[in-house]
């Protein structure tokens, strides 16, 4: 099942999160509206954090360093020796 946060870009997610924070800080929402907005904010925050984590993993892979900052190597994927099979 996809949610709106699955399809939104990171920047759109942050913008929506900022709007929720603004509405909450204004203090004009009812308790139920505040709880709903807070739930939406938590969902957006988790989506944004997931995207940041994925981006960090990609950067780490591209840079080729481990957690201690040492260069890493990865084995090359095996290629099929039979060019007719794919």
N, CA, C and O atoms as a Maestro MAE file, in Angstrom:
{
 s_m_m2io_version
 :::
 2.0.0
}

f_m_ct {
 s_m_title
 :::
 protein
 m_atom[344] {
  # First column is atom index #
  i_m_mmod_type
  r_m_x_coord
  r_m_y_coord
  r_m_z_coord
  i_m_residue_number
  s_m_chain_name
  s_m_pdb_residue_name
  s_m_pdb_atom_name
  i_m_atomic_number
  :::
  1 25 0.842 -1.178 0.000 1 A "UNK " " N  " 7
  2 3 0.000 0.000 0.000 1 A "UNK " " CA " 6
  3 2 0.886 1.241 0.000 1 A "UNK " " C  " 6
  4 15 1.802 1.345 0.816 1 A "UNK " " O  " 8
  5 25 0.629 2.170 -0.894 2 A "UNK " " N  " 7
  6 3 1.418 3.396 -0.935 2 A "UNK " " CA " 6
  7 2 0.690 4.495 -0.181 2 A "UNK " " C  " 6
  8 15 -0.539 4.535 -0.123 2 A "UNK " " O  " 8
  9 25 1.477 5.372 0.386 3 A "UNK " " N  " 7
  10 3 0.926 6.528 1.079 3 A "UNK " " CA " 6
  11 2 1.402 7.769 0.351 3 A "UNK " " C  " 6
  12 15 2.324 7.685 -0.461 3 A "UNK " " O  " 8
  13 25 0.803 8.916 0.618 4 A "UNK " " N  " 7
  14 3 1.255 10.144 -0.053 4 A "UNK " " CA " 6
  15 2 2.736 10.426 0.171 4 A "UNK " " C  " 6
  16 15 3.387 11.013 -0.693 4 A "UNK " " O  " 8
  17 25 3.280 10.015 1.323 5 A "UNK " " N  " 7
  18 3 4.691 10.271 1.585 5 A "UNK " " CA " 6
  19 2 5.594 9.391 0.735 5 A "UNK " " C  " 6
  20 15 6.754 9.736 0.508 5 A "UNK " " O  " 8
  21 25 5.070 8.236 0.250 6 A "UNK " " N  " 7
  22 3 5.873 7.371 -0.609 6 A "UNK " " CA " 6
  23 2 6.148 8.040 -1.954 6 A "UNK " " C  " 6
  24 15 7.188 7.804 -2.569 6 A "UNK " " O  " 8
  25 25 5.222 8.868 -2.403 7 A "UNK " " N  " 7
  26 3 5.325 9.466 -3.723 7 A "UNK " " CA " 6
  27 2 5.929 10.869 -3.701 7 A "UNK " " C  " 6
  28 15 6.411 11.350 -4.726 7 A "UNK " " O  " 8
  29 25 5.907 11.518 -2.558 8 A "UNK " " N  " 7
  30 3 6.414 12.884 -2.452 8 A "UNK " " CA " 6
  31 2 7.940 12.882 -2.394 8 A "UNK " " C  " 6
  32 15 8.553 11.955 -1.864 8 A "UNK " " O  " 8
  33 25 8.538 13.933 -2.946 9 A "UNK " " N  " 7
  34 3 9.991 14.066 -2.849 9 A "UNK " " CA " 6
  35 2 10.364 14.431 -1.418 9 A "UNK " " C  " 6
  36 15 9.507 14.808 -0.618 9 A "UNK " " O  " 8
  37 25 11.634 14.318 -1.109 10 A "UNK " " N  " 7
  38 3 12.114 14.691 0.222 10 A "UNK " " CA " 6
  39 2 11.767 16.147 0.508 10 A "UNK " " C  " 6
  40 15 11.303 16.480 1.598 10 A "UNK " " O  " 8
  41 25 11.993 17.000 -0.468 11 A "UNK " " N  " 7
  42 3 11.728 18.426 -0.291 11 A "UNK " " CA " 6
  43 2 10.242 18.705 -0.048 11 A "UNK " " C  " 6
  44 15 9.890 19.538 0.788 11 A "UNK " " O  " 8
  45 25 9.375 18.002 -0.783 12 A "UNK " " N  " 7
  46 3 7.935 18.164 -0.563 12 A "UNK " " CA " 6
  47 2 7.543 17.682 0.829 12 A "UNK " " C  " 6
  48 15 6.712 18.300 1.494 12 A "UNK " " O  " 8
  49 25 8.137 16.588 1.261 13 A "UNK " " N  " 7
  50 3 7.851 16.053 2.590 13 A "UNK " " CA " 6
  51 2 8.246 17.050 3.666 13 A "UNK " " C  " 6
  52 15 7.489 17.272 4.611 13 A "UNK " " O  " 8
  53 25 9.421 17.652 3.535 14 A "UNK " " N  " 7
  54 3 9.881 18.644 4.514 14 A "UNK " " CA " 6
  55 2 8.967 19.870 4.500 14 A "UNK " " C  " 6
  56 15 8.663 20.435 5.550 14 A "UNK " " O  " 8
  57 25 8.533 20.274 3.314 15 A "UNK " " N  " 7
  58 3 7.630 21.425 3.211 15 A "UNK " " CA " 6
  59 2 6.313 21.137 3.936 15 A "UNK " " C  " 6
  60 15 5.812 21.980 4.680 15 A "UNK " " O  " 8
  61 25 5.756 19.942 3.714 16 A "UNK " " N  " 7
  62 3 4.512 19.558 4.389 16 A "UNK " " CA " 6
  63 2 4.714 19.499 5.900 16 A "UNK " " C  " 6
  64 15 3.849 19.923 6.667 16 A "UNK " " O  " 8
  65 25 5.842 18.980 6.314 17 A "UNK " " N  " 7
  66 3 6.148 18.902 7.742 17 A "UNK " " CA " 6
  67 2 6.228 20.300 8.347 17 A "UNK " " C  " 6
  68 15 5.719 20.533 9.443 17 A "UNK " " O  " 8
  69 25 6.857 21.217 7.647 18 A "UNK " " N  " 7
  70 3 6.948 22.599 8.112 18 A "UNK " " CA " 6
  71 2 5.582 23.252 8.251 18 A "UNK " " C  " 6
  72 15 5.339 24.011 9.189 18 A "UNK " " O  " 8
  73 25 4.699 22.952 7.317 19 A "UNK " " N  " 7
  74 3 3.337 23.497 7.376 19 A "UNK " " CA " 6
  75 2 2.599 22.959 8.601 19 A "UNK " " C  " 6
  76 15 1.888 23.704 9.276 19 A "UNK " " O  " 8
  77 25 2.763 21.694 8.882 20 A "UNK " " N  " 7
  78 3 2.127 21.108 10.071 20 A "UNK " " CA " 6
  79 2 2.667 21.758 11.336 20 A "UNK " " C  " 6
  80 15 1.900 22.092 12.239 20 A "UNK " " O  " 8
  81 25 3.966 21.936 11.407 21 A "UNK " " N  " 7
  82 3 4.573 22.579 12.578 21 A "UNK " " CA " 6
  83 2 4.014 23.991 12.745 21 A "UNK " " C  " 6
  84 15 3.679 24.402 13.856 21 A "UNK " " O  " 8
  85 25 3.916 24.724 11.650 22 A "UNK " " N  " 7
  86 3 3.380 26.085 11.711 22 A "UNK " " CA " 6
  87 2 1.961 26.088 12.264 22 A "UNK " " C  " 6
  88 15 1.627 26.883 13.143 22 A "UNK " " O  " 8
  89 25 1.116 25.177 11.733 23 A "UNK " " N  " 7
  90 3 -0.273 25.106 12.197 23 A "UNK " " CA " 6
  91 2 -0.346 24.750 13.680 23 A "UNK " " C  " 6
  92 15 -1.155 25.310 14.419 23 A "UNK " " O  " 8
  93 25 0.496 23.822 14.108 24 A "UNK " " N  " 7
  94 3 0.499 23.442 15.522 24 A "UNK " " CA " 6
  95 2 0.963 24.599 16.401 24 A "UNK " " C  " 6
  96 15 0.403 24.835 17.472 24 A "UNK " " O  " 8
  97 25 1.980 25.313 15.949 25 A "UNK " " N  " 7
  98 3 2.518 26.423 16.742 25 A "UNK " " CA " 6
  99 2 1.549 27.599 16.838 25 A "UNK " " C  " 6
  100 15 1.596 28.360 17.805 25 A "UNK " " O  " 8
  101 25 0.675 27.753 15.852 26 A "UNK " " N  " 7
  102 3 -0.313 28.830 15.908 26 A "UNK " " CA " 6
  103 2 -1.274 28.639 17.073 26 A "UNK " " C  " 6
  104 15 -1.822 29.609 17.597 26 A "UNK " " O  " 8
  105 25 -1.480 27.386 17.480 27 A "UNK " " N  " 7
  106 3 -2.324 27.098 18.629 27 A "UNK " " CA " 6
  107 2 -3.811 27.268 18.403 27 A "UNK " " C  " 6
  108 15 -4.566 27.402 19.366 27 A "UNK " " O  " 8
  109 25 -4.250 27.265 17.160 28 A "UNK " " N  " 7
  110 3 -5.669 27.483 16.869 28 A "UNK " " CA " 6
  111 2 -6.407 26.192 16.544 28 A "UNK " " C  " 6
  112 15 -7.606 26.226 16.269 28 A "UNK " " O  " 8
  113 25 -5.722 25.059 16.568 29 A "UNK " " N  " 7
  114 3 -6.362 23.782 16.277 29 A "UNK " " CA " 6
  115 2 -7.017 23.229 17.532 29 A "UNK " " C  " 6
  116 15 -6.579 23.487 18.653 29 A "UNK " " O  " 8
  117 25 -8.079 22.459 17.314 30 A "UNK " " N  " 7
  118 3 -8.680 21.756 18.442 30 A "UNK " " CA " 6
  119 2 -7.745 20.633 18.864 30 A "UNK " " C  " 6
  120 15 -6.764 20.341 18.180 30 A "UNK " " O  " 8
  121 25 -8.049 20.011 19.982 31 A "UNK " " N  " 7
  122 3 -7.229 18.893 20.445 31 A "UNK " " CA " 6
  123 2 -7.195 17.783 19.401 31 A "UNK " " C  " 6
  124 15 -6.127 17.258 19.087 31 A "UNK " " O  " 8
  125 25 -8.351 17.427 18.867 32 A "UNK " " N  " 7
  126 3 -8.407 16.362 17.857 32 A "UNK " " CA " 6
  127 2 -7.644 16.755 16.599 32 A "UNK " " C  " 6
  128 15 -6.927 15.932 16.028 32 A "UNK " " O  " 8
  129 25 -7.788 17.988 16.166 33 A "UNK " " N  " 7
  130 3 -7.053 18.459 14.986 33 A "UNK " " CA " 6
  131 2 -5.548 18.439 15.254 33 A "UNK " " C  " 6
  132 15 -4.754 18.087 14.382 33 A "UNK " " O  " 8
  133 25 -5.176 18.818 16.461 34 A "UNK " " N  " 7
  134 3 -3.755 18.810 16.832 34 A "UNK " " CA " 6
  135 2 -3.200 17.396 16.824 34 A "UNK " " C  " 6
  136 15 -2.096 17.162 16.332 34 A "UNK " " O  " 8
  137 25 -3.965 16.447 17.369 35 A "UNK " " N  " 7
  138 3 -3.507 15.051 17.380 35 A "UNK " " CA " 6
  139 2 -3.385 14.499 15.964 35 A "UNK " " C  " 6
  140 15 -2.428 13.793 15.644 35 A "UNK " " O  " 8
  141 25 -4.350 14.822 15.128 36 A "UNK " " N  " 7
  142 3 -4.300 14.373 13.733 36 A "UNK " " CA " 6
  143 2 -3.089 14.972 13.023 36 A "UNK " " C  " 6
  144 15 -2.366 14.273 12.314 36 A "UNK " " O  " 8
  145 25 -2.877 16.262 13.219 37 A "UNK " " N  " 7
  146 3 -1.724 16.926 12.603 37 A "UNK " " CA " 6
  147 2 -0.423 16.330 13.126 37 A "UNK " " C  " 6
  148 15 0.521 16.125 12.363 37 A "UNK " " O  " 8
  149 25 -0.372 16.053 14.427 38 A "UNK " " N  " 7
  150 3 0.830 15.465 15.015 38 A "UNK " " CA " 6
  151 2 1.102 14.093 14.408 38 A "UNK " " C  " 6
  152 15 2.245 13.775 14.082 38 A "UNK " " O  " 8
  153 25 0.059 13.277 14.256 39 A "UNK " " N  " 7
  154 3 0.216 11.957 13.630 39 A "UNK " " CA " 6
  155 2 0.759 12.091 12.210 39 A "UNK " " C  " 6
  156 15 1.669 11.363 11.812 39 A "UNK " " O  " 8
  157 25 0.195 13.021 11.455 40 A "UNK " " N  " 7
  158 3 0.665 13.250 10.090 40 A "UNK " " CA " 6
  159 2 2.127 13.686 10.100 40 A "UNK " " C  " 6
  160 15 2.921 13.254 9.265 40 A "UNK " " O  " 8
  161 25 2.468 14.541 11.048 41 A "UNK " " N  " 7
  162 3 3.848 15.004 11.163 41 A "UNK " " CA " 6
  163 2 4.814 13.876 11.462 41 A "UNK " " C  " 6
  164 15 5.901 13.811 10.887 41 A "UNK " " O  " 8
  165 25 4.414 12.981 12.368 42 A "UNK " " N  " 7
  166 3 5.275 11.838 12.701 42 A "UNK " " CA " 6
  167 2 5.465 10.952 11.473 42 A "UNK " " C  " 6
  168 15 6.571 10.479 11.210 42 A "UNK " " O  " 8
  169 25 4.391 10.728 10.725 43 A "UNK " " N  " 7
  170 3 4.488 9.922 9.504 43 A "UNK " " CA " 6
  171 2 5.439 10.573 8.500 43 A "UNK " " C  " 6
  172 15 6.280 9.901 7.902 43 A "UNK " " O  " 8
  173 25 5.297 11.884 8.322 44 A "UNK " " N  " 7
  174 3 6.179 12.604 7.402 44 A "UNK " " CA " 6
  175 2 7.622 12.581 7.886 44 A "UNK " " C  " 6
  176 15 8.547 12.412 7.091 44 A "UNK " " O  " 8
  177 25 7.812 12.749 9.185 45 A "UNK " " N  " 7
  178 3 9.159 12.724 9.754 45 A "UNK " " CA " 6
  179 2 9.825 11.374 9.515 45 A "UNK " " C  " 6
  180 15 10.997 11.312 9.143 45 A "UNK " " O  " 8
  181 25 9.084 10.305 9.728 46 A "UNK " " N  " 7
  182 3 9.638 8.956 9.499 46 A "UNK " " CA " 6
  183 2 9.987 8.749 8.030 46 A "UNK " " C  " 6
  184 15 11.013 8.151 7.706 46 A "UNK " " O  " 8
  185 25 9.126 9.248 7.143 47 A "UNK " " N  " 7
  186 3 9.405 9.129 5.708 47 A "UNK " " CA " 6
  187 2 10.663 9.906 5.338 47 A "UNK " " C  " 6
  188 15 11.505 9.415 4.586 47 A "UNK " " O  " 8
  189 25 10.786 11.123 5.869 48 A "UNK " " N  " 7
  190 3 11.967 11.943 5.583 48 A "UNK " " CA " 6
  191 2 13.222 11.283 6.142 48 A "UNK " " C  " 6
  192 15 14.257 11.260 5.476 48 A "UNK " " O  " 8
  193 25 13.140 10.746 7.358 49 A "UNK " " N  " 7
  194 3 14.298 10.084 7.956 49 A "UNK " " CA " 6
  195 2 14.696 8.853 7.146 49 A "UNK " " C  " 6
  196 15 15.883 8.580 6.970 49 A "UNK " " O  " 8
  197 25 13.710 8.116 6.656 50 A "UNK " " N  " 7
  198 3 14.001 6.959 5.814 50 A "UNK " " CA " 6
  199 2 14.729 7.350 4.540 50 A "UNK " " C  " 6
  200 15 15.652 6.662 4.105 50 A "UNK " " O  " 8
  201 25 14.309 8.455 3.946 51 A "UNK " " N  " 7
  202 3 14.986 8.931 2.731 51 A "UNK " " CA " 6
  203 2 16.405 9.398 3.033 51 A "UNK " " C  " 6
  204 15 17.327 9.157 2.254 51 A "UNK " " O  " 8
  205 25 16.572 10.069 4.173 52 A "UNK " " N  " 7
  206 3 17.923 10.494 4.563 52 A "UNK " " CA " 6
  207 2 18.820 9.287 4.813 52 A "UNK " " C  " 6
  208 15 19.978 9.272 4.396 52 A "UNK " " O  " 8
  209 25 18.286 8.280 5.490 53 A "UNK " " N  " 7
  210 3 19.067 7.070 5.752 53 A "UNK " " CA " 6
  211 2 19.471 6.383 4.451 53 A "UNK " " C  " 6
  212 15 20.605 5.927 4.304 53 A "UNK " " O  " 8
  213 25 18.529 6.312 3.507 54 A "UNK " " N  " 7
  214 3 18.826 5.691 2.213 54 A "UNK " " CA " 6
  215 2 19.872 6.499 1.453 54 A "UNK " " C  " 6
  216 15 20.773 5.929 0.838 54 A "UNK " " O  " 8
  217 25 19.754 7.819 1.493 55 A "UNK " " N  " 7
  218 3 20.738 8.669 0.821 55 A "UNK " " CA " 6
  219 2 22.115 8.503 1.454 55 A "UNK " " C  " 6
  220 15 23.120 8.435 0.746 55 A "UNK " " O  " 8
  221 25 22.167 8.438 2.784 56 A "UNK " " N  " 7
  222 3 23.449 8.252 3.473 56 A "UNK " " CA " 6
  223 2 24.075 6.917 3.098 56 A "UNK " " C  " 6
  224 15 25.287 6.829 2.905 56 A "UNK " " O  " 8
  225 25 23.254 5.881 2.995 57 A "UNK " " N  " 7
  226 3 23.768 4.566 2.602 57 A "UNK " " CA " 6
  227 2 24.343 4.614 1.189 57 A "UNK " " C  " 6
  228 15 25.380 4.008 0.921 57 A "UNK " " O  " 8
  229 25 23.679 5.328 0.289 58 A "UNK " " N  " 7
  230 3 24.190 5.457 -1.084 58 A "UNK " " CA " 6
  231 2 25.508 6.209 -1.109 58 A "UNK " " C  " 6
  232 15 26.442 5.817 -1.808 58 A "UNK " " O  " 8
  233 25 25.583 7.295 -0.342 59 A "UNK " " N  " 7
  234 3 26.822 8.074 -0.278 59 A "UNK " " CA " 6
  235 2 27.945 7.204 0.272 59 A "UNK " " C  " 6
  236 15 29.046 7.181 -0.279 59 A "UNK " " O  " 8
  237 25 27.666 6.489 1.358 60 A "UNK " " N  " 7
  238 3 28.682 5.613 1.943 60 A "UNK " " CA " 6
  239 2 29.151 4.569 0.936 60 A "UNK " " C  " 6
  240 15 30.342 4.269 0.850 60 A "UNK " " O  " 8
  241 25 28.207 4.021 0.177 61 A "UNK " " N  " 7
  242 3 28.572 3.016 -0.824 61 A "UNK " " CA " 6
  243 2 29.427 3.640 -1.927 61 A "UNK " " C  " 6
  244 15 30.416 3.048 -2.359 61 A "UNK " " O  " 8
  245 25 29.049 4.822 -2.376 62 A "UNK " " N  " 7
  246 3 29.807 5.490 -3.436 62 A "UNK " " CA " 6
  247 2 31.195 5.900 -2.969 62 A "UNK " " C  " 6
  248 15 32.161 5.820 -3.727 62 A "UNK " " O  " 8
  249 25 31.290 6.338 -1.728 63 A "UNK " " N  " 7
  250 3 32.592 6.731 -1.191 63 A "UNK " " CA " 6
  251 2 33.446 5.523 -0.850 63 A "UNK " " C  " 6
  252 15 34.674 5.611 -0.833 63 A "UNK " " O  " 8
  253 25 32.807 4.404 -0.579 64 A "UNK " " N  " 7
  254 3 33.543 3.186 -0.284 64 A "UNK " " CA " 6
  255 2 34.312 3.235 1.016 64 A "UNK " " C  " 6
  256 15 35.476 2.838 1.066 64 A "UNK " " O  " 8
  257 25 33.669 3.723 2.082 65 A "UNK " " N  " 7
  258 3 34.310 3.736 3.395 65 A "UNK " " CA " 6
  259 2 33.417 3.029 4.397 65 A "UNK " " C  " 6
  260 15 32.192 3.043 4.277 65 A "UNK " " O  " 8
  261 25 34.053 2.406 5.396 66 A "UNK " " N  " 7
  262 3 33.279 1.760 6.443 66 A "UNK " " CA " 6
  263 2 33.046 2.734 7.592 66 A "UNK " " C  " 6
  264 15 33.385 3.913 7.491 66 A "UNK " " O  " 8
  265 25 32.466 2.238 8.687 67 A "UNK " " N  " 7
  266 3 32.123 3.108 9.813 67 A "UNK " " CA " 6
  267 2 33.346 3.753 10.457 67 A "UNK " " C  " 6
  268 15 33.232 4.806 11.083 67 A "UNK " " O  " 8
  269 25 34.514 3.132 10.308 68 A "UNK " " N  " 7
  270 3 35.745 3.696 10.864 68 A "UNK " " CA " 6
  271 2 36.471 4.594 9.862 68 A "UNK " " C  " 6
  272 15 37.557 5.096 10.151 68 A "UNK " " O  " 8
  273 25 35.875 4.795 8.690 69 A "UNK " " N  " 7
  274 3 36.473 5.674 7.701 69 A "UNK " " CA " 6
  275 2 37.519 5.010 6.820 69 A "UNK " " C  " 6
  276 15 38.228 5.689 6.077 69 A "UNK " " O  " 8
  277 25 37.623 3.685 6.897 70 A "UNK " " N  " 7
  278 3 38.597 2.962 6.070 70 A "UNK " " CA " 6
  279 2 37.985 2.622 4.716 70 A "UNK " " C  " 6
  280 15 36.787 2.361 4.605 70 A "UNK " " O  " 8
  281 25 38.828 2.630 3.696 71 A "UNK " " N  " 7
  282 3 38.370 2.275 2.354 71 A "UNK " " CA " 6
  283 2 37.899 0.832 2.341 71 A "UNK " " C  " 6
  284 15 38.493 -0.034 2.984 71 A "UNK " " O  " 8
  285 25 36.835 0.584 1.608 72 A "UNK " " N  " 7
  286 3 36.297 -0.769 1.505 72 A "UNK " " CA " 6
  287 2 36.287 -1.208 0.052 72 A "UNK " " C  " 6
  288 15 36.340 -0.389 -0.866 72 A "UNK " " O  " 8
  289 25 36.220 -2.491 -0.132 73 A "UNK " " N  " 7
  290 3 36.080 -3.059 -1.470 73 A "UNK " " CA " 6
  291 2 34.914 -4.029 -1.447 73 A "UNK " " C  " 6
  292 15 34.537 -4.555 -0.400 73 A "UNK " " O  " 8
  293 25 34.359 -4.250 -2.616 74 A "UNK " " N  " 7
  294 3 33.264 -5.199 -2.744 74 A "UNK " " CA " 6
  295 2 33.602 -6.135 -3.890 74 A "UNK " " C  " 6
  296 15 34.172 -5.713 -4.896 74 A "UNK " " O  " 8
  297 25 33.251 -7.402 -3.739 75 A "UNK " " N  " 7
  298 3 33.500 -8.318 -4.847 75 A "UNK " " CA " 6
  299 2 32.633 -7.947 -6.049 75 A "UNK " " C  " 6
  300 15 31.488 -7.517 -5.907 75 A "UNK " " O  " 8
  301 25 33.206 -8.124 -7.215 76 A "UNK " " N  " 7
  302 3 32.455 -7.856 -8.434 76 A "UNK " " CA " 6
  303 2 31.400 -8.942 -8.601 76 A "UNK " " C  " 6
  304 15 31.657 -10.105 -8.291 76 A "UNK " " O  " 8
  305 25 30.225 -8.579 -9.083 77 A "UNK " " N  " 7
  306 3 29.206 -9.604 -9.307 77 A "UNK " " CA " 6
  307 2 29.674 -10.569 -10.389 77 A "UNK " " C  " 6
  308 15 30.315 -10.175 -11.363 77 A "UNK " " O  " 8
  309 25 29.343 -11.828 -10.198 78 A "UNK " " N  " 7
  310 3 29.751 -12.832 -11.182 78 A "UNK " " CA " 6
  311 2 28.932 -12.657 -12.442 78 A "UNK " " C  " 6
  312 15 27.722 -12.431 -12.396 78 A "UNK " " O  " 8
  313 25 29.617 -12.766 -13.565 79 A "UNK " " N  " 7
  314 3 28.934 -12.668 -14.850 79 A "UNK " " CA " 6
  315 2 28.710 -14.070 -15.368 79 A "UNK " " C  " 6
  316 15 29.513 -14.975 -15.139 79 A "UNK " " O  " 8
  317 25 27.623 -14.231 -16.058 80 A "UNK " " N  " 7
  318 3 27.302 -15.518 -16.658 80 A "UNK " " CA " 6
  319 2 28.303 -15.790 -17.776 80 A "UNK " " C  " 6
  320 15 28.454 -14.971 -18.682 80 A "UNK " " O  " 8
  321 25 28.987 -16.929 -17.722 81 A "UNK " " N  " 7
  322 3 30.012 -17.239 -18.722 81 A "UNK " " CA " 6
  323 2 29.410 -17.619 -20.066 81 A "UNK " " C  " 6
  324 15 30.113 -17.612 -21.077 81 A "UNK " " O  " 8
  325 25 28.132 -17.947 -20.098 82 A "UNK " " N  " 7
  326 3 27.466 -18.295 -21.347 82 A "UNK " " CA " 6
  327 2 26.741 -17.060 -21.865 82 A "UNK " " C  " 6
  328 15 25.702 -16.688 -21.320 82 A "UNK " " O  " 8
  329 25 27.277 -16.401 -22.928 83 A "UNK " " N  " 7
  330 3 26.669 -15.166 -23.417 83 A "UNK " " CA " 6
  331 2 25.242 -15.359 -23.921 83 A "UNK " " C  " 6
  332 15 24.497 -14.385 -24.017 83 A "UNK " " O  " 8
  333 25 24.845 -16.575 -24.242 84 A "UNK " " N  " 7
  334 3 23.491 -16.835 -24.716 84 A "UNK " " CA " 6
  335 2 22.473 -16.863 -23.592 84 A "UNK " " C  " 6
  336 15 21.274 -16.737 -23.842 84 A "UNK " " O  " 8
  337 25 22.931 -17.025 -22.356 85 A "UNK " " N  " 7
  338 3 22.024 -17.079 -21.196 85 A "UNK " " CA " 6
  339 2 21.980 -15.726 -20.508 85 A "UNK " " C  " 6
  340 15 23.022 -15.176 -20.150 85 A "UNK " " O  " 8
  341 25 20.798 -15.192 -20.322 86 A "UNK " " N  " 7
  342 3 20.638 -13.938 -19.586 86 A "UNK " " CA " 6
  343 2 19.330 -13.910 -18.906 86 A "UNK " " C  " 6
  344 15 19.007 -12.932 -18.231 86 A "UNK " " O  " 8
  :::
 }
 m_bond[343] {
  # First column is bond index #
  i_m_from
  i_m_to
  i_m_order
  :::
  1 1 2 1
  2 2 3 1
  3 3 4 2
  4 3 5 1
  5 5 6 1
  6 6 7 1
  7 7 8 2
  8 7 9 1
  9 9 10 1
  10 10 11 1
  11 11 12 2
  12 11 13 1
  13 13 14 1
  14 14 15 1
  15 15 16 2
  16 15 17 1
  17 17 18 1
  18 18 19 1
  19 19 20 2
  20 19 21 1
  21 21 22 1
  22 22 23 1
  23 23 24 2
  24 23 25 1
  25 25 26 1
  26 26 27 1
  27 27 28 2
  28 27 29 1
  29 29 30 1
  30 30 31 1
  31 31 32 2
  32 31 33 1
  33 33 34 1
  34 34 35 1
  35 35 36 2
  36 35 37 1
  37 37 38 1
  38 38 39 1
  39 39 40 2
  40 39 41 1
  41 41 42 1
  42 42 43 1
  43 43 44 2
  44 43 45 1
  45 45 46 1
  46 46 47 1
  47 47 48 2
  48 47 49 1
  49 49 50 1
  50 50 51 1
  51 51 52 2
  52 51 53 1
  53 53 54 1
  54 54 55 1
  55 55 56 2
  56 55 57 1
  57 57 58 1
  58 58 59 1
  59 59 60 2
  60 59 61 1
  61 61 62 1
  62 62 63 1
  63 63 64 2
  64 63 65 1
  65 65 66 1
  66 66 67 1
  67 67 68 2
  68 67 69 1
  69 69 70 1
  70 70 71 1
  71 71 72 2
  72 71 73 1
  73 73 74 1
  74 74 75 1
  75 75 76 2
  76 75 77 1
  77 77 78 1
  78 78 79 1
  79 79 80 2
  80 79 81 1
  81 81 82 1
  82 82 83 1
  83 83 84 2
  84 83 85 1
  85 85 86 1
  86 86 87 1
  87 87 88 2
  88 87 89 1
  89 89 90 1
  90 90 91 1
  91 91 92 2
  92 91 93 1
  93 93 94 1
  94 94 95 1
  95 95 96 2
  96 95 97 1
  97 97 98 1
  98 98 99 1
  99 99 100 2
  100 99 101 1
  101 101 102 1
  102 102 103 1
  103 103 104 2
  104 103 105 1
  105 105 106 1
  106 106 107 1
  107 107 108 2
  108 107 109 1
  109 109 110 1
  110 110 111 1
  111 111 112 2
  112 111 113 1
  113 113 114 1
  114 114 115 1
  115 115 116 2
  116 115 117 1
  117 117 118 1
  118 118 119 1
  119 119 120 2
  120 119 121 1
  121 121 122 1
  122 122 123 1
  123 123 124 2
  124 123 125 1
  125 125 126 1
  126 126 127 1
  127 127 128 2
  128 127 129 1
  129 129 130 1
  130 130 131 1
  131 131 132 2
  132 131 133 1
  133 133 134 1
  134 134 135 1
  135 135 136 2
  136 135 137 1
  137 137 138 1
  138 138 139 1
  139 139 140 2
  140 139 141 1
  141 141 142 1
  142 142 143 1
  143 143 144 2
  144 143 145 1
  145 145 146 1
  146 146 147 1
  147 147 148 2
  148 147 149 1
  149 149 150 1
  150 150 151 1
  151 151 152 2
  152 151 153 1
  153 153 154 1
  154 154 155 1
  155 155 156 2
  156 155 157 1
  157 157 158 1
  158 158 159 1
  159 159 160 2
  160 159 161 1
  161 161 162 1
  162 162 163 1
  163 163 164 2
  164 163 165 1
  165 165 166 1
  166 166 167 1
  167 167 168 2
  168 167 169 1
  169 169 170 1
  170 170 171 1
  171 171 172 2
  172 171 173 1
  173 173 174 1
  174 174 175 1
  175 175 176 2
  176 175 177 1
  177 177 178 1
  178 178 179 1
  179 179 180 2
  180 179 181 1
  181 181 182 1
  182 182 183 1
  183 183 184 2
  184 183 185 1
  185 185 186 1
  186 186 187 1
  187 187 188 2
  188 187 189 1
  189 189 190 1
  190 190 191 1
  191 191 192 2
  192 191 193 1
  193 193 194 1
  194 194 195 1
  195 195 196 2
  196 195 197 1
  197 197 198 1
  198 198 199 1
  199 199 200 2
  200 199 201 1
  201 201 202 1
  202 202 203 1
  203 203 204 2
  204 203 205 1
  205 205 206 1
  206 206 207 1
  207 207 208 2
  208 207 209 1
  209 209 210 1
  210 210 211 1
  211 211 212 2
  212 211 213 1
  213 213 214 1
  214 214 215 1
  215 215 216 2
  216 215 217 1
  217 217 218 1
  218 218 219 1
  219 219 220 2
  220 219 221 1
  221 221 222 1
  222 222 223 1
  223 223 224 2
  224 223 225 1
  225 225 226 1
  226 226 227 1
  227 227 228 2
  228 227 229 1
  229 229 230 1
  230 230 231 1
  231 231 232 2
  232 231 233 1
  233 233 234 1
  234 234 235 1
  235 235 236 2
  236 235 237 1
  237 237 238 1
  238 238 239 1
  239 239 240 2
  240 239 241 1
  241 241 242 1
  242 242 243 1
  243 243 244 2
  244 243 245 1
  245 245 246 1
  246 246 247 1
  247 247 248 2
  248 247 249 1
  249 249 250 1
  250 250 251 1
  251 251 252 2
  252 251 253 1
  253 253 254 1
  254 254 255 1
  255 255 256 2
  256 255 257 1
  257 257 258 1
  258 258 259 1
  259 259 260 2
  260 259 261 1
  261 261 262 1
  262 262 263 1
  263 263 264 2
  264 263 265 1
  265 265 266 1
  266 266 267 1
  267 267 268 2
  268 267 269 1
  269 269 270 1
  270 270 271 1
  271 271 272 2
  272 271 273 1
  273 273 274 1
  274 274 275 1
  275 275 276 2
  276 275 277 1
  277 277 278 1
  278 278 279 1
  279 279 280 2
  280 279 281 1
  281 281 282 1
  282 282 283 1
  283 283 284 2
  284 283 285 1
  285 285 286 1
  286 286 287 1
  287 287 288 2
  288 287 289 1
  289 289 290 1
  290 290 291 1
  291 291 292 2
  292 291 293 1
  293 293 294 1
  294 294 295 1
  295 295 296 2
  296 295 297 1
  297 297 298 1
  298 298 299 1
  299 299 300 2
  300 299 301 1
  301 301 302 1
  302 302 303 1
  303 303 304 2
  304 303 305 1
  305 305 306 1
  306 306 307 1
  307 307 308 2
  308 307 309 1
  309 309 310 1
  310 310 311 1
  311 311 312 2
  312 311 313 1
  313 313 314 1
  314 314 315 1
  315 315 316 2
  316 315 317 1
  317 317 318 1
  318 318 319 1
  319 319 320 2
  320 319 321 1
  321 321 322 1
  322 322 323 1
  323 323 324 2
  324 323 325 1
  325 325 326 1
  326 326 327 1
  327 327 328 2
  328 327 329 1
  329 329 330 1
  330 330 331 1
  331 331 332 2
  332 331 333 1
  333 333 334 1
  334 334 335 1
  335 335 336 2
  336 335 337 1
  337 337 338 1
  338 338 339 1
  339 339 340 2
  340 339 341 1
  341 341 342 1
  342 342 343 1
  343 343 344 2
  :::
 }
}
